Amino acid sequence: MHRRRAGRSRNHLPAAACFLLLGAVVTVAGDAASGAPAIVATVCGATQTPNPEAFDVSFVTTLEMIYQNVTRSGFGAASSGTGNSSNSNSTVFGLGQCLAYLSPTDCQLCYAQSRVKLPHCLPADAGRIYLDGCFLRYGARNFTADAVDASDTAVCNATGGQPEPGFAASAAALVGNVTEAAPGAKDYYYASSSESPAAYAAAQCWRSLNASACAACVASARDRVLRQCLPGAVEGYGLNAGCVVRYSTRPFYLAADTGGGGGDGSSSRHIVITVIASVFTALAVIGIAFVWTKMRSRRDDLHDDMYGSAEIIRAIAASHLSFKYDELRRATDEFNQINKLGQGGYGSVYKGVLPDGREVAVKRLFFNTRQWADQFFNEVKLVSQVQHKNLVKLLGCSVEGPESLLVYEYLCNTSLDHYLFDAFKKNALDWERRFEIILGTAEGLSYLHSASEIRIIHRDIKASNVLLDERFRPKIADFGLARNFMDDQSHLSTGLAGTFGYMAPEYIVHGQLTEKADIYSYGVLVLEIVTGRKNHNSVASSSEGLSLMALIWKHYNAGTLMELLDPNLHEQCSKEEALQVFHIGLLCAQASPNVRPPMWKVVEMLSSKGKLLPRPTQPPFINVKGSNANGDSSGSVSLMSNSDKSPFSLNQLSVSGMQAR
């Protein structure tokens, strides 16, 4: 008997391997790290783009345009860029789709993983990546109607021993069933299972194909996976340009009532038992991890291998920076929710009152992972070494209790975003205060980049990380993602970290970090401050369906930028003052990092009245359009500009490494 099911994939692949396939580089990945969806295969084109910088910008914009549709419906296709010759063409086409058995949240996680990994193919002019549950592809030509091509392949998993007798025949029959049914099924997806021996299979085509192209695609993938993977492999993938076919000994999708056939009670009981066992196993693992973490946090040599943290602990304990854990717990009234000021990527911040009457902000971090511990010690090391009027002052920390705490000066007006994006509170931000925030933030960044003893890149400049004191003077906060440079370093190669929507395109694509990434983020922030609009939700709020960057660029070229000035600022500043700030924001947010001005130059430009400024070049992401631009919700829409175009809300998402926060 066969039953169609849907659910979350749990794949384990063999050790990583690389091989050449018809001129394209194909990588078969191993297990996913940190619970991220496993990479099944990556195919990179053999030809490099002739204009890498322009191609990179179009690449990021295209993937931005795909994301919103993927998170809404599981599928998205888009293109961006222009060019009239082979030397100047920067057009990039893209397509992304989640397999139907993924939940919306798992789809977002899968897309985020593919989004971070696919740029590894650049500067190749084409690439695709197959993950355990989703697919993402880009190229210099329109491939969206391709069902098969020369890079189609199969991936077989022969680990875990030989399959049970009869499995090969059962799996082959299932693969035949699902590939026959998929072209006529909803969203071109069909899955089925059988017992004795247990076997599972699914097939899905991309929604850009028609039914006949889907039928050709799954037939080709079926023949390849059966020929190359059976009878010896316990799992096999047929990976084509337009579809995926998969079989396995494991239920890689969860149960769902599809009406696709009968199925007896033993099958249902088997799945229920499997799920319950998995839940109890997960709870046991969590419990063990929790106990281990508690014990580990109390060892003197807790972080001997984490950026020299053992030495830091001893130094802090002997310095004026050290606070007692119990003192801070009492100061925050046992971390009472009433005192909670906000939620960050690595913990919560609470207001506290010390015994001497001082008000402080206590950042509460749990050592749930190695990464979080690293962020804590990184922040202690960096912030304790920098002092500037526009940087939040670190008063100390606690490293003795069950969790580690950072203690900062308390700023009564919280963060800029609480005022700037609130229809009533923004009245407190007149032109004079906004200009002071813009200038002060620039001065703080200039100090970090070039005036402090250590050269620091913040990596997460945004409105919520600019705090305001009682006079609304700005102070840059949250150095958990910051990185310092050696004097002889031109850049750092790091995992992706920051907030989408504020992240520079070259950093998203290549992961090479320079001060120019902060400058781009600052430019976006400046444009938000003068317009009073969030970068991430301007598509939804615009009658034209344009992103904030596109809207500003359109009005800049038309000479009508004053129409975008926050209405609250009318009559508070001259046209020249407003246009100068718009202009500086655009200069900082240019697509090419080489033409963005350094922050010391930005401070100089803001402080000089009437000085002639260079003409800005086009910013990235201006081709991002929302569904308001036309009534077709199935068209290309905007993506992952982590402000509101990213997983989990979807645009205040910040990410570090592969993980969203």
N, C-alpha and C positions, 0 to 999 in steps of 0.2 A: 504494500500500500504506500502511497506517496502523499506527503503533506507539504504544502508550500509554507515557508516561514520567512520572517524577516527579523533582523536584529543586529547586534554589535559584533564586529569581527575581532577575533583574538588569534592573530597569526604569529607563528614563530618560524623564522626562515633559517636556512643554513648559514654558515659563515660567509662573510662578504667576499665577493669575487668580482673581477673586472674582465671583460672580454670585448672584442671588436665585432660589430655586426654590420656588414655592408656599409662601411665607411662611417658609421655612427658609434660613439662610445656608449656602451651600455654597462651600468653598474647594478649589480644585484646586492641588496643590502642585507645585513644581519638583523638581529633583534632590535626593536625600537628601544631607545633609552628613555628612562623616566616615565614609562607608561605611554609615550607618544605612539601614534599609529606607525606600524612597521612600514618601511620602504620596500616594496617588492622589486622594483626595477626603475632605473633612470636611464633615459636614452638622450644623448646629446648629439646634435648635428655635427658634421665634420667640417662645415664651412663657417668661417668667422664673418661677422658683420663688418662692412667697410667703415662704418661710422659708430664705434662703440659708445661714445658718450651720448649721442642723440638716441641711439637704439636703447640704451639703459633707461632713459627718461620715458620713452614710449612703452618699454617693458613694464615699468612700475605703474604707469598710468593705465595700461590695459588690464593689469591684474587688479588695480583699484576698481575698475569698472565691472569686473567680473564678480567681485566679492558680494556685493549686496544681493544680487540675484541668487548666488549660490546659497547664502544663508537664509534666503526667503523660500526658495523652491528647490534647492539642491542642484541647480544647473545655471550656468552663465556663459555667454560668449561675447566677445567685444574686440575692437581694434582701435588703435590710435596711432598718430604720427603721420608725417607727410614726406614726400620725396618724389622727384621727377626723374632721377637717374640712379644707376646702380651705386654711384659714389655718395649720393646724398640721401637715399631712401632710408627712412627711419621708421617705417610703418611696422607695427607689431600686432599680429593677430593672437588671440588667446581663447582657450576653452577650458572650463572646469566643471566637473560633475562629481557628486557623491553617489555611491551606490544606494539603492532605495532602502537597504536594511539599516542604514545609519540613522540615528535620531538627529534632530536639528542641532543639538549641542555637540554630538560626536562629529557631525558634518563640519561644524565650525572648527573644531579642534583638528580634524584631518586636513581641512583646507589650509589652516594656519601652518601646519607642519609642511605641507607641500609648497606653500608660498615662501617659506624660509629656505627650503632645500633646492628648489628649481633654479634659482639664480646661479648655482654652482656651474651650470652649463654655459653661462656667459663667458666670453663674448661670442660663443656659437650663435648662429642666426636661427637656431631651432632647438627645441628640447621638450621632453615630456617626462613626467614622473608618475608612476603607479604606486599608490599607497594601499595599505590594507583598508579599503573602504572608499577611496576617492581617486580622482585622476585630474591632472593639470598639465596643459600643454601651451607652448607659445611657438611662433614662427613668423618669418618674414613674408609668407604667402598665406592666402586664405585656405586653410585645410579643414574647415569645419564640416565639410560634406564628405571627407575621406572616410571610407569604411575600412580599407586595408591599405598597407603600403609596405615598402621594403624593410622597414624597421620592426615589423611585427615579430613577436617572439613568444616563447613559452618559458615559464619558470617552474621547476619541479622541486619539491621538498621530499627528500628521501630519508631524512633523519627520523629517529624514533623506531627503527626496526622495520620489518616487512609488514605489509598490510595483511589482514586476516584472509584466509582462503575464501575465494568468491568475491572479494572486495573489488577487484579490477572489473569484473563483469557488471557488478552492481553500479559502480561509479560510471562506467561507460554508458550504461543504460540511462542513468540519471542525466548525464551530460547531454545525451541525445534528446531526452525529454525537454530539458530546460531551454536548449537552443532552438528547438522546434517551436516552443510556446512563446519565447520572449518577443519576437517581432509583432505578435498580436496582443501582447499584454500591456497593461497600463505602464506608461513610462518605459516601455521596452524592457521590463524587469520580470523575471520569473525564477523561482527557487523551488527546490523539491528535495525530499529526503526518503531514505528507505532503511529498513532494519535487516539484521541477520545476514551479513554484517552491516553495521551502521555506516551509512554513506550520505553525504550532503553535497548539493551542487546548486549553482546559481549562474545566471547569465544576464547581462545588461548591456544595452547599447546606449550611446550618447543621444540625447534628444535632438541633436542637430541633424540626425539622419532621418531618412524616410524608411518605411517598413521594408521595402525591398533591399535597400542598402544594409539595414540591420540584419536581415536574413542572411545576406552574403557574408557579413562580418562575423556573426556568431558561428556560421558553418565553417569558415576558415579557422577561427580560433578553436573550435571543437576538434577539427581534424588534427590540428597541430598539438594541442595538449594531450589528446589521446595517443597520438603517435609517439610523442617524446616523453611523456610522464608515466603512462601505464605500461606494464602492470606493476612496476617496482615502487613508485612514489606514493606516499600516503596523502600527498596534496599536490595539486597542480593548477597553474594559472595559464590561460591563453590570453595574451596581452596584444590586442590589435589597436590600430589607429582609432577605430570607432566603437570598440566594445571590450568587455572583459568576460571571460568564462572561467569558472573556478569549481573545483571539486575538492573534497576533504573528508578525512575520517572524523572530523570534529564539527559540531554545529556552530559554524562561524556567524550565524545570524540567530537572533532570538525568536521564540515562538510567536506567531501571530495568526489569527483566524483569517485565512485567505479563501476558504471555500474551494481550495484546489484539490480536494480529494478526501478520502476517508482517513484512515489511520486509527490504530486501536489504542486502548487505554494504556498498554504497556509503554508505548512510545511516549505518551504524555507524561506517564509517571517517571520515565527515564529522564526526561527533560527537567521535570520539577525537582527530582532528586539531584540532578546535576547543578541546577541553579542554587538550591538550598545548600548543597555542599560547598559551592563556590562562595556563597555569602558567609558561611561559617569559617571557611578558610581565610577569607579576606579579613573578617573580624579578628581571627586569631593572629594573623600577621600584623594587623594594626595594633592589637594589644601588646604583642611582643615588641614591636617597634617603639611603642609609647614607653614601656618599661625600660627598654634599652636606652632610649633617648634621655629619660630621667636619670638613669644611672650614669650615663656618659657625661651629662652636663655637670656632674659633681666631681669628676676626676680632675686632678690638678693639671694633668697633661691633656686636657680636653681637646685642644685644637693645635697640638704641636706642629701639625703639618699644614695649617691654614694661615698662610701669609705671616708666619711667625707669631701667631696669636698667643701662644703660651707666654712669650716675652711681653706682649701687650697687656695680658691679664696682670702679670706681676707689676708692670710699670704703672698701670692704672690704679691697682690696689694701694700702691705707695704714694700716689699723687693726690693733688687737690681735686682731680676729676672723679674720684671714687665716691659713690653714693651707696648707702645701705639699702638693700632690697626692701626690707620691712619699712624703712622710712618713706620710700616712694610709694609703697603699697598703701600706707596710711594717708599719704598726701593726696592720693587719687580716690580715697574712700573705697578701697578694695577694687580699684578699676571700675568704678560705678559707671553704668551706661550714661547717666546724667552728665558725667564729666567727659564723655567721649567727644573729641573735637573732629575726628575724621578717620577714614580708613585708607591706608596706603597699600602699596604692593607687598610690603613685607611685614605688616603689622598695623596696629591701631595706635592712635595718638590721643592722650587724655590730658586734661587740665589737672594740675595739682597745686597744692599750697603747702610749702615747706614750713617746719616749725618756726622759722624766723619771719614768716609772713610773705616770703617771696613766691610769686606765681611762676610756675614752670609748665612746660609741655613735655610729657613723658611718652616716648615712643616705645611701644611694647612689642618685642620680637620673640617668637618661639623658634627654637632650634629644631624645626621639623626636618630640615634637610641640610646637607652640606652647603648648598648654595645660599640659604638664608644666613647661615653662620658667617659665610664669607662676606655677605653684604653688610652685616653688622660691623665686623672688624674693619672692613673697607671704609665705612662711614666714620668710625672713630678715628682711624689714622688720618684720613684726609681732612676732616672738618676741624680737628684739633690743631692742625697746622696752618690754617688760613684764618685771617682776621680782616674783615672789611665791613664798612657800615651797611653794605647792601647784601650781606650774607648772614643767615641766621647763626647766632652764636651758640656753640655747643658748650654747655655748662659742665657736663660730665656724664657718667654712666654707671650702671651697676652690672657686675659680672659674677656676683656671688650666689644669686638665688637660682630657682628652677628655670628662669628665663632671663634673658638679657634685656636691659633697658637703656635707652638714650635719654638724656635730659637736656632740653633746649630752653632758651629764653622763650617766654610766653608772649605771643603777639595777639592783642585783644581783638583785632579785626579779621582774624583768621586768614583765609586765602583770597586771592584776587577773583577767582571764579565765582565765589559766593556773592560777590557784588556785581561783577561785570555781566553775568548772564541771568540776573534776576531783575524783572521789570520794575520792581519798586526800589530795591537796594541800589541799583545802578545810578540813581539820582545823587547818591553820595559821591560819585566819581565825576566831578566836573573836569573841564579840560585841563586846568592847572594840575590837578591830582593825577590825571591819566598821563600827562606829559612827564611828570615827575616819576611815575612808575616806569614809563618807557625808558627814560634816561637813567634812572637808578639801576634798573635791571641790566642795561647795557654796561654801566660802570662795574657792576658786580661781575659780569661775564668777562669784561676786559681784564679785570684783576686776576680772575682764575686762569685766563689764557696766557697772560704775558707778564703780570706784575707780582704774582705770589712766588714764594721760594720754590714751590713745586708747580709744574704746569698741569692744570686740571681741565678735563672735559666733563661737563655735567651729564650729558646724554639724555636728560629728561626735562628740558625747559618747557613749561606749559603754565597755564593760568593757575592751576591748583598747586603748583610748586613755587609760586610767588606769594609770600606772606606779607601782611600789611600791619604796621604798628599803629599806635593810637593816632598818629597824624597821617596815616595812609602812605607812609614811606615804605618802599618795597624791600624785601629781603628774600634772597633765593634760598630755598630749603630743599630737603630730601636729596642727600648725596649718596644714597645707597647704590646707585648705578654709576657713579662718577668713576673716572679712571685718570691716573696721572701718567705723564709722559716723562721719559728721560730726555735730557738735553739734545741727544743726537738722534732721537726718533722723529721720523716724518709722519708716521701714522701708527695706529694699533690695529691688528686684525683680531676682532672679537666676535663673540656670539651676538646675535641681534638683541638689542635691549633698548627700551624707551617706550614712547607712546605713538602709535600709528596716527598719522595726521600731522604730527610735529617732526617726524623723522625724515631726514634728507634722502632723496632717491638713491644717491650713490652709496649711502650707508646701508640702506635696505638691500640693495643689489649685491654689493661686494663685501659688506661687513668691515670695511676699512674705515677706521675712526680718526677723524681730525677735528680741529676746532670748527671747521666749516659746517659740521653737523649741528653744533650748538647754534651757529649763526643762522642756519636755515630755520631751526625751531624758534629762535628769537624773532625772525621775520614774520612767521605765521602768528606768533603772539602779538606782535605790534599791529598787524592787520585786524586781529580780533579786537584789540583794545579800541582802535579808532572807529570800527564799524559796530561794536557791541554785539557781534554775531559769533557763534561758535563755528569753528572751521568744520566740525564734523557733521552738523545738522543743517547746514545752510542749503543743501539740496532740497530737503523737505520743506524748508521755509521759503524757498524762492519760487515765485510763480513761473519762472523760466526753467526750473529744474536744474540750475547750475550750481556747482560747488562755489564756496566762497572765493577760492583762488581764481576760478574761471570768471566769476562775476566781477571781481576787482580788475582783472586783466582786460576784460571787455570794456569796462568803463574807463580804464586808463587810456586805452587806444582811442576811445571816442571823446576823450577830454571831459568826461562827466563824473569824475570820481567823487565830487562833492555830494552827489545823490546817495552815495553809500555811507557818508558820515553818519554816525549815530545821531538820531534826531535830538537826543538829550543834549548834544554839544552845539547845536545851532545857536548862533548869537554869542557863543562863549569864546570863539577863537576866530582868527582871520582865515580867509581862504588860503593864503600863502602858508600859514602855519600848518593847517590840516594837510595840504597837498605835500608839504615837505615830509611829514611823517608817513603818509601813504607811500611816497617815493622811496623813503629809506626802508620801509617794510618790504617793498617789492625788490629792492636791491639785495636785501638779505635772503629773500626767498627765491632767488633765481635757481633755475634747474642746474646750471653748471657751477660746481663748487669753486672753480678757479676765478670766477668774477664776483663772488660774494666778498664784500669788504670785511677786513678784520674788525674785531669789536672796538679796538682803540680808535679806528677810523669812524666807526658808527657813532661813538661818543663825540668825536670831533664834528661830525656832520650835524648831530642833534644840537650841539652847542653853538653852531654858526648859523646866523640868520642870513637868508638871501644868497647863500653860496650856491653856485651852479653845480648841480649833481649830474653824474653820468646817466644815460638812459638805461633803464633796466631791460634785461632780456627776458624772454618768456619763462614764467614759472612752470613747474611740473603740475600734472594732474588737472590741467585746465579742460581736458576733454571728458572729465567725469561728469556724467549727467544722471539725474534722478528720474524716477518714474513720473514726476510732475511735468517733465518736459514733453511727454506724450502719454497717451492713454494706454499704451501697450506695456503691461507689467512684465511681459516676457522678453522685452528688449534688453539691451545692455544698460546696466545701471552701475552705480558707483560701489566701490569696495572698501578696502581695508585700511583706511587712513586712520589709525587708531585714535581716533577721537571718536567718531561714532560709526566707523565703518569697519569695525573689527569685532572679533568674537567677544561676546559677553557685554554687549550693550552699547551698541556694539562699538562704541567709539571712545569710551574712556579706557580702552584696553591698553595696558602697558605690558610689554613682554621683556623677558630676560632669557637669553639663550633661546631655547625652543618653547619655553613655557609662557602661556599667557597669564596675566595677573589682573 
